[in-house]
């Protein structure tokens, strides 16, 4: 039996999130974040077993992130630390609807220095799913680590999941960003991607055609998220769409990560078997509920719901 349901690799950083201000001044609070870290915490909160592969700085922010992972039940023995680099930062801005934008301060940050030699192979080989993103491919050292980890996972018949998580501000070269996203999709068995990212990646407006253009023999399931409008889930033979949930949005940080965490947790509980449209609809509905609940609280990692909260929320829906 595998020790973990999900092991994530990727950025672990501090989100500087804006606070309401009556005088119009810009005030921020430090919140733990980073999409792969959010997914690991989300899985743990949903009752799954999760671990993280990354690197942080030996300073207050790095300690805060490791403590947050550990406090949420995520295994941290594979998190490396360094005294020569600092933990990455993302400054978050929100519009009136709570939608977010990010300005990254990641040049030379600690997680970009995670190397193949830093990988805890016992942790990596002890999981059912290895979760990836595309941001680690923006820097040569972390890119080498992620590629090596994917090779090891595939050789061990471990399922690979991917969230391309396109961040235009972080890439100096748009084509390099899209190439990285295509790389993680090609290596993945499970993919979550937003409708906007799907169009950006394929140039195709029709979701079904766009997903099929990315399909390869190793793919099992692709979820296309549409924010408050819901989501659509595809397998080789079936597809199902569900509407979103109406909630009072505080901010949308971490909503996609909550969706991904719920998706991986549900798939693990089903032993990664999805058959027929009703099963896809149930999966998509639970994932959308996770994302909707995350939008009702500020911050990313700390706003992720547990299983009881999702069940209560769904019980109150039509």
Secondary structure per residue as TSV (DSSP state, phi and psi in degrees):
chain	resnum	aa	ss	phi	psi
A	1	X	-	360.0	136.5
A	2	X	-	-68.7	146.2
A	3	X	S	-74.1	-32.5
A	4	X	E	-124.3	151.5
A	5	X	E	-83.4	-41.2
A	6	X	E	-139.6	131.7
A	7	X	E	-118.4	125.8
A	8	X	E	-101.8	144.1
A	9	X	E	-121.4	141.0
A	10	X	S	144.1	-164.8
A	11	X	-	-69.0	138.2
A	12	X	-	-129.5	115.3
A	13	X	E	-146.2	174.4
A	14	X	E	-100.3	125.2
A	15	X	E	-89.9	121.5
A	16	X	E	-90.0	103.5
A	17	X	E	-99.5	134.1
A	18	X	E	-68.5	141.6
A	19	X	E	-102.7	149.6
A	20	X	-	-59.8	140.3
A	21	X	-	-138.6	123.7
A	22	X	T	-70.4	-30.7
A	23	X	T	-92.2	4.6
A	24	X	-	83.4	0.4
A	25	X	-	-74.4	157.6
A	26	X	-	-93.6	113.4
A	27	X	E	-124.1	139.5
A	28	X	E	-130.7	152.3
A	29	X	E	-124.8	142.8
A	30	X	E	-79.8	125.6
A	31	X	E	-126.7	138.9
A	32	X	E	-68.8	139.1
A	33	X	E	-161.5	-158.5
A	34	X	-	104.4	121.8
A	35	X	H	-54.0	-49.9
A	36	X	H	-63.0	-36.4
A	37	X	H	-66.1	-39.7
A	38	X	H	-59.5	-41.9
A	39	X	H	-63.5	-42.9
A	40	X	H	-61.0	-45.6
A	41	X	H	-64.6	-41.5
A	42	X	H	-59.4	-43.1
A	43	X	H	-62.7	-44.6
A	44	X	H	-63.1	-41.1
A	45	X	H	-65.7	-26.7
A	46	X	T	-87.5	6.8
A	47	X	T	97.2	2.5
A	48	X	-	-86.7	173.1
A	49	X	-	-107.2	121.9
A	50	X	E	-133.0	153.3
A	51	X	E	-143.1	165.3
A	52	X	E	-131.0	135.5
A	53	X	E	-112.2	113.8
A	54	X	E	-169.4	-172.4
A	55	X	E	-141.0	141.5
A	56	X	E	-128.0	164.6
A	57	X	E	-79.1	154.7
A	58	X	S	-87.1	66.5
A	59	X	S	-144.7	-175.5
A	60	X	H	-59.4	-42.2
A	61	X	H	-65.0	-42.9
A	62	X	H	-61.6	-43.8
A	63	X	H	-64.7	-38.2
A	64	X	H	-60.6	-42.4
A	65	X	H	-66.9	-45.7
A	66	X	H	-64.0	-42.5
A	67	X	H	-61.3	-39.7
A	68	X	H	-65.7	-43.7
A	69	X	H	-57.5	-51.0
A	70	X	H	-62.6	-42.2
A	71	X	H	-64.3	-24.3
A	72	X	T	-96.3	8.3
A	73	X	T	88.5	12.2
A	74	X	-	-88.9	131.1
A	75	X	B	-68.4	132.8
A	76	X	-	-118.5	9.4
A	77	X	T	-66.2	-18.4
A	78	X	T	-95.3	4.3
A	79	X	E	-85.8	116.4
A	80	X	E	-90.0	161.8
A	81	X	E	-133.2	156.6
A	82	X	E	-142.3	142.2
A	83	X	S	-90.9	-8.2
A	84	X	S	-100.2	-8.8
A	85	X	S	-133.1	155.5
A	86	X	-	-102.1	153.3
A	87	X	-	-64.6	139.2
A	88	X	-	-68.1	156.9
A	89	X	E	-126.7	147.1
A	90	X	E	-130.9	117.6
A	91	X	E	-87.7	123.7
A	92	X	E	-103.8	133.8
A	93	X	E	-119.8	148.1
A	94	X	E	-123.2	142.8
A	95	X	-	-90.4	-174.6
A	96	X	T	-64.3	-26.2
A	97	X	T	-87.8	-1.9
A	98	X	S	90.5	-1.5
A	99	X	-	-71.0	144.5
A	100	X	E	-112.5	156.1
A	101	X	E	-131.7	154.4
A	102	X	E	-123.7	140.5
A	103	X	E	-121.3	113.7
A	104	X	E	-92.7	142.0
A	105	X	E	-121.9	86.6
A	106	X	-	-127.3	-0.3
A	107	X	T	-60.1	118.6
A	108	X	T	69.1	21.4
A	109	X	-	-75.7	169.4
A	110	X	S	-62.1	-46.9
A	111	X	G	-68.7	-24.0
A	112	X	G	-70.0	-10.4
A	113	X	G	-98.5	5.2
A	114	X	-	-66.1	122.9
A	115	X	-	-110.6	166.3
A	116	X	G	-55.6	-33.2
A	117	X	G	-70.1	-18.8
A	118	X	G	-82.1	-11.0
A	119	X	-	-69.3	130.4
A	120	X	-	-86.6	96.6
A	121	X	H	-67.2	-29.5
A	122	X	H	-66.7	-37.1
A	123	X	H	-68.5	-47.1
A	124	X	H	-59.8	-43.7
A	125	X	T	-78.5	-5.7
A	126	X	T	-101.9	25.6
A	127	X	E	-123.6	158.7
A	128	X	E	-85.5	-33.7
A	129	X	E	-131.7	136.1
A	130	X	E	-109.8	117.1
A	131	X	E	-101.2	133.0
A	132	X	E	-130.3	165.2
A	133	X	E	-133.1	-165.1
A	134	X	S	-108.5	-15.4
A	135	X	G	-64.8	-32.4
A	136	X	G	-63.7	-20.6
A	137	X	G	-81.4	-1.5
A	138	X	G	-80.0	-17.4
A	139	X	S	-123.9	139.0
A	140	X	H	-61.5	-39.7
A	141	X	H	-69.6	-50.6
A	142	X	H	-67.3	-31.5
A	143	X	H	-62.3	-43.2
A	144	X	H	-63.0	-39.1
A	145	X	H	-64.7	-45.5
A	146	X	H	-66.2	-42.6
A	147	X	H	-63.2	-40.9
A	148	X	H	-64.6	-41.9
A	149	X	H	-63.9	-40.6
A	150	X	H	-62.7	-42.2
A	151	X	H	-59.3	-44.2
A	152	X	H	-64.6	-43.7
A	153	X	H	-62.0	-46.6
A	154	X	H	-64.5	-39.1
A	155	X	H	-63.9	-27.3
A	156	X	T	-93.8	9.4
A	157	X	T	59.6	34.6
A	158	X	-	-90.7	134.4
A	159	X	E	-66.9	141.5
A	160	X	E	-112.1	130.7
A	161	X	E	-113.7	154.5
A	162	X	E	-144.7	138.7
A	163	X	E	-122.3	105.0
A	164	X	-	-55.6	-36.3
A	165	X	-	49.0	61.5
A	166	X	-	-70.0	124.3
A	167	X	-	-124.2	94.4
A	168	X	G	-59.9	-36.8
A	169	X	G	-63.2	-24.2
A	170	X	G	-85.6	-18.7
A	171	X	-	-107.7	126.7
A	172	X	S	-72.7	-23.3
A	173	X	-	-121.4	111.2
A	174	X	H	-61.4	-39.3
A	175	X	H	-64.3	-37.1
A	176	X	H	-64.9	-38.0
A	177	X	H	-62.0	-46.0
A	178	X	H	-68.2	-36.0
A	179	X	H	-62.9	-40.7
A	180	X	H	-64.5	-41.4
A	181	X	H	-63.5	-42.7
A	182	X	H	-64.4	-35.7
A	183	X	H	-62.7	-45.7
A	184	X	H	-69.8	-32.3
A	185	X	H	-68.2	-41.5
A	186	X	H	-61.6	-30.1
A	187	X	T	-88.0	-6.2
A	188	X	-	-98.8	151.2
A	189	X	S	-99.1	-24.2
A	190	X	E	-132.3	128.9
A	191	X	E	-132.4	138.1
A	192	X	E	-121.1	128.8
A	193	X	E	-147.6	144.3
A	194	X	E	-79.3	160.4
A	195	X	H	-62.6	-37.2
A	196	X	H	-66.8	-41.7
A	197	X	H	-65.0	-36.9
A	198	X	H	-62.6	-43.0
A	199	X	H	-65.9	-42.6
A	200	X	H	-59.9	-38.0
A	201	X	H	-78.9	-34.6
A	202	X	H	-110.3	-23.5
A	203	X	-	75.0	13.1
A	204	X	-	-114.8	127.6
A	205	X	S	-79.0	-32.5
A	206	X	S	-76.3	119.6
A	207	X	H	-59.2	-42.1
A	208	X	H	-62.4	-46.2
A	209	X	H	-65.5	-38.9
A	210	X	H	-64.1	-44.8
A	211	X	H	-62.6	-44.2
A	212	X	H	-64.4	-30.0
A	213	X	H	-68.7	-23.7
A	214	X	H	-94.4	-8.9
A	215	X	-	-67.5	141.8
A	216	X	-	-141.2	171.4
A	217	X	T	-61.0	-28.7
A	218	X	T	-82.9	-12.2
A	219	X	-	-73.7	136.0
A	220	X	-	-109.3	-40.6
A	221	X	E	-153.3	141.1
A	222	X	E	-130.0	128.6
A	223	X	E	-109.7	130.0
A	224	X	E	-109.9	116.0
A	225	X	E	-94.4	148.9
A	226	X	-	-129.3	29.1
A	227	X	G	60.8	-135.5
A	228	X	G	-66.5	-12.1
A	229	X	G	-81.3	-8.6
A	230	X	-	112.0	-146.9
A	231	X	E	-160.7	163.9
A	232	X	E	-132.8	137.1
A	233	X	E	-119.3	136.0
A	234	X	E	-121.7	137.7
A	235	X	-	-119.2	-175.8
A	236	X	S	-59.4	-37.2
A	237	X	S	-111.3	-15.5
A	238	X	-	-133.1	162.5
A	239	X	E	-149.7	150.1
A	240	X	E	-149.5	139.6
A	241	X	E	-118.5	142.4
A	242	X	E	-131.6	153.0
A	243	X	-	-79.8	159.8
A	244	X	-	-83.5	-175.3
A	245	X	-	-115.0	142.0
A	246	X	-	-86.8	118.1
A	247	X	-	-136.2	164.3
A	248	X	-	-83.8	107.8
A	249	X	-	-81.5	128.2
A	250	X	S	-94.2	-55.1
A	251	X	-	-156.8	162.9
A	252	X	-	-102.8	13.3
A	253	X	T	-63.7	127.9
A	254	X	T	84.5	-1.4
A	255	X	H	-63.1	-44.6
A	256	X	H	-64.4	-34.9
A	257	X	H	-68.8	-37.5
A	258	X	H	-63.2	-41.9
A	259	X	H	-58.3	-48.2
A	260	X	H	-62.5	-44.4
A	261	X	H	-61.6	-43.1
A	262	X	H	-65.0	-40.0
A	263	X	H	-61.5	-47.6
A	264	X	H	-66.9	-38.7
A	265	X	H	-65.2	-44.3
A	266	X	H	-66.0	-41.7
A	267	X	H	-62.5	-40.5
A	268	X	H	-62.8	-40.2
A	269	X	H	-66.7	-28.2
A	270	X	T	-92.3	9.0
A	271	X	T	56.9	33.0
A	272	X	T	62.0	30.6
A	273	X	-	-110.7	121.1
A	274	X	-	-126.5	117.5
A	275	X	-	-131.0	119.4
A	276	X	S	89.7	158.4
A	277	X	H	-62.4	-41.7
A	278	X	H	-58.0	-39.7
A	279	X	H	-65.5	-39.2
A	280	X	H	-66.7	-39.5
A	281	X	H	-64.2	-42.8
A	282	X	H	-62.5	-45.0
A	283	X	H	-58.7	-50.1
A	284	X	H	-63.4	-39.4
A	285	X	H	-64.4	-42.5
A	286	X	H	-67.4	-37.9
A	287	X	H	-66.8	-41.5
A	288	X	H	-64.3	-36.5
A	289	X	H	-62.1	-41.8
A	290	X	H	-61.2	-44.4
A	291	X	H	-65.1	-40.6
A	292	X	H	-63.9	-43.7
A	293	X	H	-63.7	-36.7
A	294	X	H	-63.1	-33.2
A	295	X	T	-69.6	-14.9
A	296	X	T	-86.6	-2.4
A	297	X	S	-130.6	155.5
A	298	X	S	-82.3	151.6
A	299	X	S	85.8	168.6
A	300	X	S	-97.1	-72.8
A	301	X	G	-60.7	-43.3
A	302	X	G	-76.8	-11.0
A	303	X	G	-94.3	-2.8
A	304	X	-	-69.0	134.3
A	305	X	-	-83.8	160.2
A	306	X	-	-96.8	176.2
A	307	X	H	-64.8	-38.2
A	308	X	H	-63.7	-40.2
A	309	X	H	-64.6	-39.4
A	310	X	H	-66.6	-42.8
A	311	X	H	-63.6	-41.5
A	312	X	H	-63.9	-42.6
A	313	X	H	-61.8	-47.4
A	314	X	H	-66.4	-33.8
A	315	X	H	-64.4	-25.6
A	316	X	T	-91.8	2.8
A	317	X	-	-94.4	153.2
A	318	X	-	-60.5	360.0
